Amino acid sequence: MRSFRSSLFILVLHLLEGAQSNSLIQLNGNGYEGIVIAIDPNVPEDETLIQNIKDMVTKASPYLFEATEKRFYFKNVAILIPENWKAKPEYVKPKLETYKNADVVVTEPNPPENDGPYTEQMGKCGEKGEKIYFTPDFVAGKKVLQYGPQGRVFVHEWAHLRWGVFNEYNNEQKFYLSNRRNKPVICSADIRGDIGVPQCQGGSCVTKRCRLDGVTGLYQKECEFIPNSQQSEKASIMYAQSIESVVEFCKEKNHNKEAPNDQNQKCNLRSTWEVIQDSEDFKKTTPMTTQPPAPTFSLLQIGQRIVCLVLDKSGSMTVGGRLKRLNQAGKLFLLQTVEQGAWVGMVAFDSAAYVKSELVQINSAAERDALTRSLPTAASGGTSICSGLRSAFTVIKKKYPTDGSEIVLLTDGEDNTISACFAEVKQSGAIIHTVALGPSAAKELEELSQMTGEGWLVSPLHSLYPEGLESRGLTLQNNEWMNGTVVVDSTVGKDTLFLITWTDVPPQILLWDPSGTKQDSFLVDTHNKMAYLQVPGTAKVGMWKYSLQASSQTLTLTVSSRASSATLPPVTVTSKMNKDTGKFPSPMVVYTKIHQGTLPILRAKVTALIESENGKTVTLELLDNGAGADATKNDGIYSRYFTAYDANGRYSVKVWALGGVNTATQKATPPRSGAMYIRGWIENGEIKWNPPRPDINKDDLQGKQVCFSRTASGGSFVASDVPKSPIPDLFPPCKITDLKAGIQGDNLINLTWTAPGDDYDHGRDAAWIPSCCGSDVGQWLQLRFDP
């Protein structure tokens, strides 16, 4: 579910993207159902890849079953096949399965030959991950030497995804000191092996001795721990599932608490099995007494988009300009949101339903214009949302099955009979996108969207936040001007739309492209109080300058654009909260992912605006520093705790991301939540080295400079138990997880860490941080001792 205090047209721009990327996975008994594995459309067509996916899951299921002491197995999996692959009779149309809610994505490596499997994890210990990423070569079994069998790796990644555990190895620090002895970062500590430095040339490697670093006392970073190929130790899957004897997760009795790995740092020294035992999955299951069945598979192929607008024209839509805003939203949806080739129909309703347009395919501007002329212009009568939905199902069924079709419902939601058609909605297999236009929507309206896997969009009358490339709102007096610039970067520019709305009379509108050419082609709709300019072709890259003038009214500007090229992914911003409800004094967390394709965007300026129900807005700078709420440094996921509660009720979240001269893509950092790359094996007492990772170009370490502006919704959450003002300060500093010590000279130790705040990761904890020790982002302390 998501809720916004924002202008309606901002929401509509991203309406068909779906409200949330909520997984469809359910645990039915001991079996996981609803798993979606999607093949990326950029992967070349290869039917053997489908069989490879089936083989991987089939082999993973019994491994998972035994590793979890007969508690869990994979029951059924949907494989989502790209639309651009050849259609086959056994491929059926998806219902709720989409690329956005896929649990596993099979995609081309980026950069090339970087075939490492990994799981995207935004949250802290015990919180579910986002997605698992595999490459076609990995799924095909071409990387077994480096990562182990595909089925075992799938279980390793599944533990990241489902139970929020972390790796028990450490690529950044492979050894640690214990009782003055170097020990490898492994789990369990009973894994046997030897150490060496690979010296490789022309595809072959020889072994050199490891040497100590004179400052740290640790082996130098080139030194590797190489496990014996034959072991008796059974743990741990989160260290190296590639070892044949490893069939268990580390438990409390054999967990290596000394090892400086992510599992210990993020899970407070708890073993992976202890974290799994705390999961909801574990608590509601008991071990099976029989062997589980093999997984079953369904093959799904996305086809053309089928969508029907269902528009409320009841009497209550005359209140507060709701019908006008519905028309603005409908017009924007038809002109900009829905893509070429889609089939679109339209139904209006009051106490009954009226078909305004049967399904028509969007092939040109003519179809879009004809549909906009069908939007309702008058409102009267009662409200029957079910009548509108039933009519939409009928419109769709005339050409296509309702499975996987989409309905965009725009309504004020003032209808207490919505639940009467819940059964029909579930049976239809359609996805319902709901936009609530008023403050008095029935609770059943939210449930209507959630039952189809989508969410609820609320659009109040005021409070304007950005979306797309740019969005601003400002109340002007006495012929004041609203001036600004919009960045059109090289990754976007197609179908660029400038949209302006007003509350009284048309403003003066001035717009110049980056070359200084004035744009005079705005189309003005005085009835619906909006004007828009669709830039022909691809918009020029650079700064677009605008000036709007008006008196005694509120203006809004929204700018959106699509990818400039089918082969160049755009910079994308997605944002979410860690949960839907917050209970004071438990903090909430804002997460924002910025990426270009699979590449993370680093060093962006990311700001979250969090607005409470009473209109108070808190501004947070989100960080990608690996401290506080942020799980991993420099992974393109920016995070921050929110503690500034001021009232009970719903809070809405908007995020604004800016990329400037210091912002860049990161091409070469290996994913941290993924299976370990095995450098070699010991066979008959000799180290047999695997090929080294592909060489990394030093220029790729910096990536490409990216200048951009993006906005996104972070959804919403509901707060409870917030005391009346003054609100007590019950928020402690967050835990330090990156303390490091370095020796300087003969008698100095330098300690460095990322400082916590007074309230989790906000402000300074003045009670213990010396004022001499730097900023509240990075801290240092120098200790002197007598030898």
Salt bridges, closest charged atoms under 4 A:
GLU17 OE2 - HIS14 ND1 2.86
GLU33 OE2 - LYS75 NZ 3.24
GLU47 OE1 - LYS88 NZ 2.87
GLU66 OE2 - LYS70 NZ 3.24
GLU69 OE2 - LYS251 NZ 3.68
GLU90 OE2 - LYS88 NZ 3.49
ASP115 OD2 - LYS143 NZ 3.68
GLU120 OE1 - LYS593 NZ 2.50
GLU130 OE2 - LYS576 NZ 2.99
ASP137 OD1 - LYS142 NZ 3.54
GLU168 OE2 - HIS255 ND1 3.73
ASP190 OD1 - ARG192 NH2 3.95
GLU224 OE2 - LYS174 NZ 2.79
GLU248 OE1 - LYS251 NZ 3.87
ASP262 OD1 - ARG672 NH2 2.75
ASP278 OD2 - ARG270 NH1 2.58
ASP281 OD2 - ARG162 NE 2.70
GLU339 OE2 - ARG305 NE 2.96
ASP350 OD2 - LYS313 NZ 2.90
GLU358 OE2 - LYS398 NZ 2.83
GLU406 OE2 - ARG305 NH1 2.42
GLU406 OE1 - HIS433 NE2 2.77
ASP412 OD2 - ARG322 NH1 3.10
GLU414 OE2 - ARG322 NH1 3.12
GLU424 OE2 - ARG390 NH2 2.91
GLU446 OE2 - ARG650 NH2 3.99
GLU454 OE1 - HIS433 ND1 3.66
GLU467 OE2 - HIS14 NE2 3.23
GLU467 OE1 - LYS654 NZ 2.41
ASP489 OD2 - ARG710 NH1 2.84
ASP495 OD2 - ARG562 NE 3.26
ASP513 OD2 - LYS540 NZ 3.50
ASP520 OD1 - LYS518 NZ 3.93
ASP525 OD2 - LYS331 NZ 2.90
GLU686 OE1 - LYS688 NZ 3.60
ASP721 OD2 - LYS583 NZ 3.73
ASP761 OD1 - ARG640 NE 3.54
ASP761 OD1 - HIS762 NE2 3.50
